[in-house]
Amino acid sequence: MSVRMFTVPCVLLAIVAAATAADPGDAAAGKAFFSQTCMQCHTADPNEGGGEIGPSLVGLIGRTAGVGDSRFVYSPALKDSKLIWNPQSLDHFLADPAAAVPGTTMPIPVPAKQDRDNLIAYFQSLSSGAK
């Protein structure tokens, strides 16, 4: 067997791995998705007090689940979850909130991975001060 027989598959594997690596998401697309889907319940504007139904998501990244918005009553399930909101925990939670934290009052999943990646990028941009 020649070296070339192994080189081509290895290069192709590296290209596929790079293409399927964690997508950092698009914060602008995440903001648009948030405005269309999440803003019915939440806010992500530091000048607003909170959403109509759900808590403010300002400063979400790095925060412990079930705390942060003193005007909102979090579910005991979310408080007891001990989750720290980071890209991985948000991705898991947003994919299926009821399965991730049974008893949560968050009823709406975000099934599309790209939408979750974009939302997470948007939340990260808010945490870093960019909008």
Buried (B, 14 or more C-beta within 10 A) or exposed (E): EEEEEEEEEEEEEEEEEEEEEEBEBBBEBBBEBBEEBBBEBBBBBEEEEBBEEBBBBBBBBEBEBBEBBEEBEBBEBBBEBEBEBBBEBBBBBBBEBBEBBEEBBBEEBBEEEBBBBBBBBBBBBBBEEEE
